[in-house]
Structures are given as structure tokens and as C-alpha cells.
């Protein structure tokens, strides 16, 4: 028996209004969840784009770095299937993959861990530098000094909606060399980072660093002084 056209239209309408919960799509965003524990607030920050996932954990007061892990991901049956490229706690976890059940409810992203975490999106502030970048070399007195970005040892910056994070890691050995992040602003050829967490030195939290920047084709030229005050002129290339 053929289904009446009005019933087909109603079915399509219901699918659009009430999507299949087993196929809920994660929106590319920066998300925050504040965990209350032993009288302290622990900030969980997610950066998620169409294929990459980073979860960073830290305390704002007193500034304390806790953990970062991330890599490429897919979703299936409301689970994030994560192929880790790095995990600052790899020595304890000993795993290169993660399976994280999730659900989307009232525009929030809920990760179903031992204690479900309800993440809300931060205020969007899209900028021209948003995306994933790999360190690809430096400018020297002799010109460009390039490195092979396909090698396992990588330094990546992930910029999204006014938030930044750099991560140094090795995809083969799962060695983790450090990370730092916070908020950023790129405007009129000036790039400013406001450090919100820093794995190598919690005392650096609260500092602001301003650099000159220029986009040259696929390259991002980044020059100024490092957090230690040393001059730098780095070249970064977009990562897909």
C-alpha cells in the first residue's frame, strides 16, 4: 500500500525538527565546562572542528595546568571515536584511541563520562587566522629554514573563535613536549595572545604577548619576541 503524501510530508517534517538522536552532529565550536571539585573550579575546554578534537583541562585560580589530549575524530552512534595524536597523560593511560559517548541537548554538548559534563559554546569571534597550523620553519639571515611537517615531531597551533592553543608532540612515540593556550586577537597585522594556561610554567599565566603577522599564500609569518624575550620569526602552514 502506498503511503499518503501528507504522511510522507509529516515524516520529513518530524525528521527535520526531531533529528535521529543516534546521528546528532557536533557543531564546530569552542566549548567550556566548569567542574566543581573540592571547593575549586576546574575548566574543561574543547576545540572541535570538522575533523579534529582537543580537550584541555586546567585551573584558572590558582593557575594550574592539568591535562591535554586530542587528535582526529569521527562520530558513530553518538560516540566520538578519537585517534589520539597526543595525550599529556599517555604514560598513565597507555592508549592511542578513545571512545567518548556524547549527546546534544538544548544546544549543549554532553560528554557521557563517569560524571557527565555539559559543555556550552563560548561567544564566537571568528578571525582570519582560525584553523590548524603546523610550524614549518624560521626566517634566518640566510632566508627560510624549513622543516618537514610530515615528520612525527610536530608543533601545532589550533585557533578558533578567539581562542588559541599550541601543542608540541610526536605522533609515533606519543611523547608530549608541552602546550599553552588562552585567547587571541588578530587585527591590523598584529597578533596578541593572552595566556590562560601553560604546561611548562604556570607562572606565565596572565601574560600577554603581541607579534607582527602576515599571511603569504599558504604561510603565516609570525614575528616578535617569545615568552622568554628571545626574538623570533616563525613560519606556519595550514593543516587540513
C-alpha positions in Angstrom: 0.0 0.0 0.0 1.3 3.4 -1.0 1.8 5.9 1.9 -0.3 9.0 1.6 1.7 12.1 0.5 0.6 14.0 3.7 2.1 11.3 5.8 5.4 11.4 3.9 5.5 15.2 4.4 4.8 14.8 8.1 7.6 12.3 8.4 10.1 14.6 6.7 9.0 17.5 8.9 9.5 15.4 12.1 12.9 14.3 11.0 13.9 17.9 10.4 12.5 19.1 13.8 13.5 16.0 15.8 16.7 14.5 14.2 17.7 11.0 14.9 19.5 11.1 18.3 21.9 8.4 17.1 23.1 10.8 14.4 23.3 14.1 16.3 26.1 16.1 14.7 28.7 18.1 16.7 29.0 21.7 15.7 32.5 23.1 15.2 33.0 25.3 18.2 35.0 26.1 21.3 33.1 24.7 24.4 33.6 25.2 28.1 32.6 23.2 31.1 33.5 24.2 34.7 33.8 21.3 37.1 33.4 22.0 40.8 35.7 19.8 42.8 36.9 20.1 46.4 35.9 23.7 46.5 37.9 24.5 43.3 36.8 25.2 39.7 38.4 23.1 37.0 38.0 24.4 33.5 37.5 21.9 30.7 37.9 23.4 27.2 37.1 21.7 23.9 38.2 22.9 20.5 36.3 20.9 17.8 36.2 21.5 14.1 35.1 19.2 11.3 37.7 16.5 11.9 39.8 17.5 14.9 39.2 17.3 18.7 41.2 18.8 21.6 40.3 18.6 25.3 42.3 20.7 27.7 41.9 20.8 31.5 43.3 23.5 33.8 42.5 25.7 36.8 42.3 29.4 36.4 42.9 30.2 40.1 45.5 29.4 41.2 46.7 28.9 37.6 47.3 25.1 37.3 47.7 23.1 34.1 46.3 19.6 34.3 46.0 17.7 31.0 45.5 17.9 27.2 44.7 15.2 24.7 43.5 15.3 21.1 43.5 14.1 17.6 41.4 13.3 14.5 37.9 12.0 15.2 34.8 10.6 13.6 31.4 10.1 15.2 29.2 6.9 15.1 26.1 6.1 17.1 26.6 9.2 19.3 30.2 8.3 20.2 33.3 10.3 19.4 35.9 7.9 18.1 39.2 9.7 18.7 42.5 8.6 17.2 44.9 10.3 19.5 47.9 12.3 18.2 48.9 13.4 21.7 48.0 12.9 25.4 49.9 14.6 28.1 48.9 11.7 30.4 49.8 9.0 27.9 52.3 7.4 30.3 49.4 6.5 32.6 46.7 6.0 30.1 48.7 3.9 27.6 46.0 4.2 24.9 46.1 5.8 21.4 42.4 5.7 20.9 39.3 6.9 22.9 35.6 6.3 22.5 33.6 9.1 24.1 29.8 8.7 24.2 28.0 12.0 23.8 24.6 13.6 23.3 23.4 17.0 22.2 20.6 18.6 24.3 19.3 22.2 24.1 22.3 23.4 22.1 24.7 21.9 24.7 27.3 19.1 24.1 27.2 16.5 26.9 30.1 14.1 27.2 29.0 10.9 28.9 31.9 10.2 31.1 31.8 8.7 34.7 30.3 12.1 35.6 28.5 13.7 32.5 30.0 17.0 31.5 27.7 19.6 30.0 29.6 21.9 27.6 28.3 25.2 26.4 29.7 27.1 23.4 31.7 30.3 24.0 31.0 33.5 22.3 32.0 33.3 18.7 34.8 35.6 17.4 35.9 34.2 14.1 39.1 35.6 12.6 41.2 35.2 9.5 43.8 33.0 11.3 41.3 30.5 12.6 42.3 26.9 11.8 45.0 24.4 12.5 48.6 25.4 11.7 51.9 23.4 11.7 55.2 25.0 12.5 57.1 24.8 9.2 60.3 26.8 9.7 62.0 30.1 10.5 63.4 33.1 8.7 67.1 33.5 9.2 69.8 35.8 7.9 70.2 33.4 5.1 66.5 33.1 4.3 63.9 30.5 5.0 64.9 27.5 7.1 62.1 24.9 6.5 61.3 21.7 8.4 59.4 18.7 7.1 55.9 19.0 8.5 55.2 15.3 7.7 57.6 14.1 10.3 56.2 12.7 13.5 57.6 15.5 15.7 55.1 18.4 15.3 54.2 21.7 16.8 50.6 22.7 16.0 48.6 25.8 16.7 44.8 25.5 16.8 43.0 28.8 16.6 39.2 29.1 16.8 36.8 31.9 17.6 39.3 34.0 19.5 40.9 31.0 21.4 44.4 29.7 20.7 46.4 26.7 21.7 49.9 25.4 20.7 50.8 21.7 21.2 54.2 20.1 20.7 54.1 16.3 20.3 55.3 13.2 18.5 52.7 11.1 16.7 54.8 7.9 16.6 56.1 7.8 20.2 53.2 9.7 21.8 55.8 11.9 23.5 54.3 15.2 24.7 56.5 18.2 24.9 54.2 21.0 26.1 51.1 23.1 25.4 49.7 26.5 26.2 46.6 28.4 25.3 44.1 31.2 26.0 42.5 33.9 24.0 43.9 35.8 21.0 43.1 38.7 18.7 44.5 39.2 15.2 43.9 42.6 13.7 45.8 45.2 11.6 48.8 42.8 11.2 49.1 42.5 15.0 48.5 39.2 16.7 48.1 39.1 20.5 48.0 36.1 22.8 46.6 36.2 26.3 47.9 33.2 28.1 45.3 31.3 30.1 47.2 28.0 30.8 50.8 26.9 30.2 52.1 23.4 30.9 55.7 24.3 31.2 55.3 27.2 33.7 52.1 28.1 35.5 53.7 31.5 36.4 53.3 32.6 32.7 49.5 32.6 33.0 48.1 36.1 32.7 50.9 37.4 30.4 50.0 38.9 27.0 52.3 38.7 24.0 52.0 40.7 20.8 53.5 39.8 17.5 53.5 41.0 13.9 51.9 38.7 11.4 51.4 38.4 7.7 49.7 35.8 5.5 51.8 35.0 2.5 50.0 32.4 0.3 49.6 29.3 2.4 52.1 30.6 5.0 51.6 32.6 8.2 54.6 34.6 9.1 54.8 35.3 12.9 57.5 37.6 14.3 58.3 39.3 17.6 59.7 38.0 20.9 59.0 34.7 22.6 57.6 34.3 26.1 61.3 34.3 27.2 62.0 37.5 25.4 64.0 35.9 22.6 63.5 37.3 19.0 61.7 35.0 16.6 60.4 34.9 13.1 58.4 31.7 12.6 56.6 30.3 9.5 53.5 28.3 9.9 51.4 26.4 7.3 47.8 25.4 7.4 46.9 21.9 8.3 43.8 20.2 6.9 
